[in-house]
Amino acid sequence: MPLVAHSKLPTFERLKKEGEAMLSPGRAMHQDIRELHIGILNMMPDGALTATERQFFRLIGESNQIAQFYVHPFTLPELKRSAEVQAYVDNYYETFEQIKRHGLDALIITGANVTQPGLEAEPFWLPLIEIIDWAYHNVTSTLCSCLATHAVLQFRHGQKRQRLSEKCWGVFKHRVINKTHPLIHDVNTLFDVPHSRYNEVTRQQFEQAGLHVLVESDEAGVQLAVSEDQFRVVYFQGHPEYDTISLLKEYKREINRFIQGDRKSQPPFPDHYFSPQTQAILEEYKENIMIAKRLNGVLPDFPEQLIASRLNNTWHDTGEAIINNWIGKVYQVTNQDRKLPFMEHVDPADPLGLG
């Protein structure tokens, strides 16, 4: 069902041009359809802020639940922004105080860039804990993406993420290991998910915390897990929201870091993402970079358009299905009794009725 374009956020107009269903507030008022209010705490750095916003908006808007979706982006003032991006946030994002005042049915928390050895030293640490604690008592379900998952596992369960020997980067095969959970209803039992991270929380750590692992990969580890009560908190370690070109953009950024001297070696290819033909194109490009640097010549342009046309997306449909199932359960739980908070009208030990 449609997103409601309830503000002047540019993402609404862009998604409308891409063909996403969109309602103006005036049209929404005349629709006898239930509203769902979903917050997005967007902690991504400047370069990825609007792309991440758009990716999650798209997944929400593609849900087939009979509801009008009001999506409320907000961020943390403790995160340093450029003047341009801060102006964008000031113009189009809500504040946490506004979010608390009006309430949410569900919350999505994105990942973030880290600059400190431990998460507890990051400027977003205490404000993030405040928001997650508020959501735990006031929001039907919170979906944590990547770093947000690591943060919750640390401060709520005492499970610190572990540094990997090398970056987990690419598109990896995953399998469903709990076929009965509603979040993976009608989802393929084997599917792909992109990952991009230097750290992980292991399956053993999830289980030691009393959480339930639903989806994992032999190479990339746990992708999807849920809280003790099966639903109040949902954990992702990967990025099913990624666009087809998201990993390409990351690879290009790493190549540019090498050119500028910010990294010593050329980056490896993301695993299972580029075809052999595409890798051959990029190997030639990397060789031309080295020749140009050696001769102090003109650096070749990155063949972004050529490569983008050769990429395949093998994860979006499954990510869409899982988000749809999540939103469906939020809709089901909140519809049971709109006057009562979440844990007063369901069994706290079994909110989904799994027995």
C-alpha positions as CSV (number, residue, x, y, z in Angstrom):
1,M,0.0,0.0,0.0
2,P,1.1,3.6,-0.5
3,L,3.5,5.9,1.3
4,V,1.9,9.1,2.4
5,A,3.9,12.1,1.3
6,H,3.2,14.0,4.5
7,S,6.2,16.4,4.3
8,K,8.4,18.0,1.6
9,L,11.1,15.4,2.0
10,P,12.7,15.1,-1.5
11,T,12.7,11.3,-1.2
12,F,8.9,11.2,-1.7
13,E,9.2,13.0,-5.1
14,R,12.1,10.8,-6.2
15,L,10.3,7.5,-5.3
16,K,7.1,8.8,-7.0
17,K,9.1,9.3,-10.2
18,E,10.4,5.8,-9.9
19,G,6.8,4.5,-9.9
20,E,6.2,4.0,-6.1
21,A,2.6,4.4,-5.0
22,M,2.3,7.8,-3.2
23,L,-0.6,9.6,-1.5
24,S,-0.8,13.3,-0.7
25,P,-2.1,14.0,2.8
26,G,-5.4,15.3,1.3
27,R,-6.0,12.1,-0.5
28,A,-5.0,10.0,2.5
29,M,-7.6,11.7,4.7
30,H,-10.4,10.3,2.4
31,Q,-9.0,6.8,2.4
32,D,-10.7,4.4,4.9
33,I,-7.4,2.6,5.5
34,R,-5.5,2.1,8.7
35,E,-2.4,4.3,9.3
36,L,1.0,2.9,10.4
37,H,3.6,5.3,11.6
38,I,7.2,4.0,11.2
39,G,10.2,5.9,12.3
40,I,13.7,5.7,10.7
41,L,16.6,6.6,13.0
42,N,19.1,7.4,10.2
43,M,22.6,7.4,11.6
44,M,24.4,7.0,8.3
45,P,27.2,9.4,7.4
46,D,26.6,12.3,5.0
47,G,27.4,10.4,1.8
48,A,25.0,7.6,2.5
49,L,22.2,9.5,4.4
50,T,19.7,10.1,1.6
51,A,20.5,6.8,-0.1
52,T,19.8,4.8,3.0
53,E,16.7,6.9,3.7
54,R,15.4,6.1,0.2
55,Q,16.2,2.4,0.4
56,F,14.2,1.9,3.6
57,F,11.3,4.1,2.4
58,R,11.1,1.9,-0.8
59,L,11.0,-1.3,1.2
60,I,8.2,0.0,3.4
61,G,6.2,1.4,0.5
62,E,6.4,-2.0,-1.3
63,S,4.7,-3.8,1.6
64,N,1.3,-5.3,0.5
65,Q,-0.3,-4.6,3.9
66,I,-3.6,-2.7,3.8
67,A,-2.3,0.4,5.4
68,Q,-1.1,4.0,4.7
69,F,2.5,4.4,5.7
70,Y,3.7,7.5,7.4
71,V,7.5,7.3,7.6
72,H,9.2,9.7,10.0
73,P,13.0,10.1,9.5
74,F,15.1,11.5,12.4
75,T,18.8,11.4,13.4
76,L,21.0,12.2,16.3
77,P,22.4,15.8,16.8
78,E,25.5,14.3,18.2
79,L,26.5,13.1,14.7
80,K,28.7,15.7,13.0
81,R,27.3,16.8,9.6
82,S,28.5,19.1,6.8
83,A,26.6,22.4,6.6
84,E,24.8,21.2,3.5
85,V,23.6,17.9,5.1
86,Q,22.8,19.6,8.4
87,A,20.5,22.0,6.5
88,Y,18.8,19.0,4.9
89,V,18.3,17.4,8.3
90,D,17.0,20.6,9.7
91,N,14.5,21.1,6.9
92,Y,13.2,17.6,6.4
93,Y,13.9,15.5,9.5
94,E,11.9,15.3,12.7
95,T,13.5,15.5,16.2
96,F,13.4,12.7,18.8
97,E,11.2,15.0,21.0
98,Q,8.6,15.2,18.2
99,I,8.8,11.4,17.7
100,K,8.2,10.8,21.4
101,R,5.3,13.3,21.4
102,H,3.4,11.7,18.5
103,G,4.5,8.1,19.0
104,L,5.3,5.3,16.5
105,D,4.0,1.9,15.6
106,A,7.5,0.6,14.5
107,L,11.1,1.8,14.4
108,I,14.0,1.1,12.0
109,I,17.5,2.0,13.2
110,T,20.2,2.1,10.6
111,G,23.9,1.5,10.9
112,A,26.5,4.2,11.4
113,N,30.2,4.9,10.8
114,V,32.5,4.3,13.8
115,T,35.6,6.2,14.7
116,Q,36.5,4.8,18.1
117,P,37.9,1.4,19.2
118,G,34.8,0.6,21.2
119,L,31.1,1.5,20.6
120,E,30.8,2.9,24.1
121,A,33.2,5.7,23.2
122,E,31.2,6.9,20.1
123,P,29.3,10.2,20.4
124,F,26.1,8.4,19.4
125,W,26.3,5.7,22.2
126,L,24.3,7.3,25.0
127,P,21.7,9.0,22.8
128,L,21.2,5.7,20.9
129,I,20.7,3.8,24.2
130,E,18.1,6.3,25.2
131,I,16.1,5.9,22.0
132,I,16.3,2.1,22.0
133,D,15.1,2.0,25.7
134,W,12.3,4.3,24.8
135,A,11.3,2.2,21.8
136,Y,11.5,-1.0,23.9
137,H,8.7,0.3,26.1
138,N,6.7,2.4,23.6
139,V,7.0,0.8,20.1
140,T,5.6,-2.5,18.9
141,S,8.8,-3.6,17.2
142,T,12.2,-2.2,16.5
143,L,14.3,-3.4,13.5
144,C,18.0,-2.9,14.0
145,S,20.4,-2.8,11.0
146,C,24.1,-3.8,11.2
147,L,25.8,-1.5,13.8
148,A,22.5,-0.9,15.6
149,T,22.3,-4.7,16.1
150,H,25.9,-4.7,17.5
151,A,25.0,-1.8,19.9
152,V,21.9,-3.5,21.3
153,L,23.8,-6.8,21.8
154,Q,26.5,-4.9,23.7
155,F,24.5,-2.7,26.0
156,R,21.4,-4.8,26.6
157,H,23.0,-8.3,26.6
158,G,26.7,-7.7,27.3
159,Q,27.8,-9.3,24.0
160,K,30.5,-7.2,22.4
161,R,31.0,-7.6,18.6
162,Q,34.3,-9.2,17.4
163,R,36.7,-7.8,14.9
164,L,37.0,-9.9,11.8
165,S,40.4,-10.8,10.3
166,E,39.2,-9.3,7.0
167,K,36.2,-7.3,6.0
168,C,32.9,-9.2,5.4
169,W,32.1,-7.6,2.1
170,G,29.9,-8.9,-0.8
171,V,26.7,-10.9,-1.5
172,F,26.4,-14.1,0.4
173,K,24.2,-17.2,0.4
174,H,21.9,-17.5,3.4
175,R,19.6,-20.3,4.6
176,V,16.6,-20.2,6.8
177,I,17.1,-22.2,10.0
178,N,13.7,-21.6,11.6
179,K,11.0,-22.2,9.0
180,T,8.1,-21.6,11.4
181,H,8.7,-18.0,12.4
182,P,6.2,-15.5,10.8
183,L,9.0,-13.1,9.7
184,I,10.1,-15.7,7.1
185,H,6.7,-16.9,6.0
186,D,6.7,-17.6,2.2
187,V,10.4,-16.6,2.0
188,N,12.8,-18.8,0.0
189,T,14.8,-21.1,2.3
190,L,18.0,-20.1,0.4
191,F,18.6,-16.5,-0.6
192,D,21.3,-13.8,-0.9
193,V,22.0,-10.8,1.3
194,P,24.7,-8.1,1.0
195,H,27.1,-7.5,3.9
196,S,29.6,-4.8,4.5
197,R,31.3,-4.8,7.9
198,Y,34.6,-5.3,9.8
199,N,32.9,-6.8,12.9
200,E,30.4,-9.5,13.8
201,V,28.3,-10.9,16.6
202,T,28.4,-14.7,16.3
203,R,25.6,-17.2,16.5
204,Q,26.9,-18.4,19.8
205,Q,26.7,-14.8,21.2
206,F,23.1,-14.4,19.9
207,E,22.1,-17.6,21.6
208,Q,24.0,-16.8,24.9
209,A,21.9,-13.6,24.9
210,G,18.7,-15.7,24.7
211,L,17.9,-14.5,21.2
212,H,16.5,-16.6,18.4
213,V,18.5,-16.9,15.1
214,L,16.3,-17.3,12.0
215,V,18.7,-16.9,9.1
216,E,22.5,-17.4,8.8
217,S,25.2,-17.9,6.2
218,D,28.2,-20.2,6.3
219,E,30.4,-17.4,5.1
220,A,28.8,-14.2,6.6
221,G,27.3,-15.6,9.8
222,V,23.9,-14.6,11.3
223,Q,21.8,-12.3,9.2
224,L,18.4,-12.3,11.0
225,A,17.5,-12.9,14.7
226,V,14.8,-11.8,17.0
227,S,14.4,-11.0,20.7
228,E,13.5,-13.3,23.5
229,D,9.8,-12.7,22.9
230,Q,10.2,-13.4,19.2
231,F,9.3,-9.9,17.9
232,R,9.9,-6.8,20.0
233,V,13.4,-6.4,18.5
234,V,14.5,-7.7,15.1
235,Y,18.2,-7.9,14.3
236,F,19.9,-7.7,10.9
237,Q,23.7,-7.9,10.4
238,G,23.5,-7.5,6.6
239,H,21.9,-5.0,4.3
240,P,18.9,-6.4,2.4
241,E,17.9,-2.7,1.8
242,Y,20.9,-2.1,-0.5
243,D,20.4,-0.9,-4.1
244,T,21.9,-3.0,-6.9
245,I,24.8,-0.5,-7.1
246,S,25.4,0.0,-3.4
247,L,28.5,-2.3,-3.2
248,L,29.7,-0.8,-6.5
249,K,29.6,2.7,-4.9
250,E,31.6,1.3,-1.9
251,Y,34.2,-0.3,-4.2
252,K,34.6,2.9,-6.1
253,R,35.1,4.8,-2.8
254,E,37.8,2.4,-1.8
255,I,39.5,2.7,-5.2
256,N,39.5,6.5,-4.8
257,R,41.0,6.2,-1.3
258,F,43.8,4.2,-2.8
259,I,44.4,6.8,-5.5
260,Q,44.5,9.6,-2.9
261,G,46.9,7.6,-0.7
262,D,44.4,6.9,2.1
263,R,44.9,3.2,1.8
264,K,48.1,1.3,0.9
265,S,46.7,-1.3,-1.5
266,Q,44.0,-1.6,-4.0
267,P,40.8,-3.0,-2.5
268,P,39.8,-6.6,-3.1
269,F,36.5,-7.3,-5.0
270,P,33.4,-7.7,-2.9
271,D,32.7,-11.5,-2.7
272,H,30.2,-13.0,-5.2
273,Y,29.2,-9.6,-6.6
274,F,31.1,-8.9,-9.8
275,S,30.9,-11.4,-12.7
276,P,34.2,-12.7,-14.1
277,Q,33.8,-10.4,-17.1
278,T,33.3,-7.4,-14.8
279,Q,36.3,-8.4,-12.7
280,A,38.4,-8.5,-15.9
281,I,37.2,-4.9,-16.8
282,L,38.2,-3.8,-13.3
283,E,41.5,-5.5,-13.4
284,E,42.3,-3.6,-16.6
285,Y,41.2,-0.4,-14.9
286,K,43.4,-1.1,-11.9
287,E,46.4,-1.8,-14.1
288,N,45.8,1.5,-16.0
289,I,45.7,3.3,-12.6
290,M,49.1,1.9,-11.8
291,I,50.6,2.9,-15.2
292,A,49.2,6.4,-14.9
293,K,50.6,6.8,-11.3
294,R,54.0,5.5,-12.4
295,L,54.2,7.9,-15.4
296,N,52.4,10.8,-13.6
297,G,49.8,10.6,-16.3
298,V,46.1,11.3,-16.4
299,L,44.2,8.8,-14.2
300,P,41.5,6.8,-16.1
301,D,37.8,7.4,-15.3
302,F,36.2,4.7,-13.2
303,P,34.0,2.6,-15.6
304,E,30.9,3.0,-13.3
305,Q,28.2,3.0,-15.9
306,L,29.7,0.1,-17.8
307,I,29.8,-2.0,-14.7
308,A,26.5,-1.0,-13.3
309,S,24.7,-2.3,-16.4
310,R,26.2,-5.7,-15.8
311,L,25.2,-6.1,-12.1
312,N,22.4,-8.4,-10.9
313,N,20.2,-7.9,-7.8
314,T,19.7,-11.3,-6.1
315,W,18.4,-10.1,-2.7
316,H,15.8,-7.4,-3.0
317,D,12.7,-9.6,-3.4
318,T,13.6,-11.5,-0.2
319,G,14.3,-8.4,1.7
320,E,11.0,-7.0,0.6
321,A,9.2,-10.1,1.7
322,I,10.8,-10.1,5.2
323,I,10.0,-6.4,5.7
324,N,6.4,-7.1,4.5
325,N,6.1,-9.8,7.0
326,W,7.5,-7.6,9.8
327,I,5.1,-4.8,8.9
328,G,2.2,-7.2,8.7
329,K,2.9,-8.4,12.3
330,V,3.2,-4.8,13.5
331,Y,-0.2,-4.1,11.9
332,Q,-1.7,-7.3,13.5
333,V,-0.4,-6.5,17.0
334,T,-1.3,-2.8,17.0
335,N,-4.7,-3.5,15.6
336,Q,-5.7,-5.8,18.4
337,D,-6.4,-2.9,20.7
338,R,-5.3,0.6,19.6
339,K,-5.9,2.0,23.1
340,L,-3.5,-0.3,24.9
341,P,0.3,-0.3,24.8
342,F,2.0,-3.3,23.1
343,M,2.7,-5.5,26.1
344,E,-0.7,-5.1,27.7
345,H,-2.7,-6.8,25.0
346,V,-0.5,-9.7,24.1
347,D,1.4,-12.4,26.1
348,P,4.8,-10.8,26.8
349,A,6.5,-14.2,26.4
350,D,4.8,-15.0,23.1
351,P,3.4,-11.9,21.3
352,L,3.2,-13.7,18.0
353,G,1.2,-16.6,19.3
354,L,3.9,-19.2,18.4
355,G,3.1,-21.3,21.4
